[in-house]
């Protein structure tokens, strides 16, 4: 069983930055593809960014150039650096571990974090 703990959410003004962290249990982290998803009220959960075990990255069009996903295998942690935040980025952000990253597509596993609220508002 993989456990994920997210941190770093909060309230920020438009144009501001936040960094989310997702700490993952177990010894297999470096082999995992990881993903960040978000879900706003009334919307389905959608992929924001993913990173393969080898470092290949994928982003949703709406966040390209503003968000950066990275990983630290020594700390079993994946990060989402969010810059130039917009009100439409407001959502609960979820980390996913050990998904399938193939043909530049990421399919989530059943391992989810508890979610981190990000609110962008003036």
PyMOL commands that set and color helices and strands:
alter all, ss='L'
color gray80, all
select helices_A, chain A and resi 29-31+61-63+87-89
alter helices_A, ss='H'
color red, helices_A
select strands_A, chain A and resi 4-7+10-12+18-24+33-39+46-51+57-59+67-72+77-82+91-102+105-107+111-112+116-120
alter strands_A, ss='S'
color yellow, strands_A
deselect
rebuild
show_as cartoon
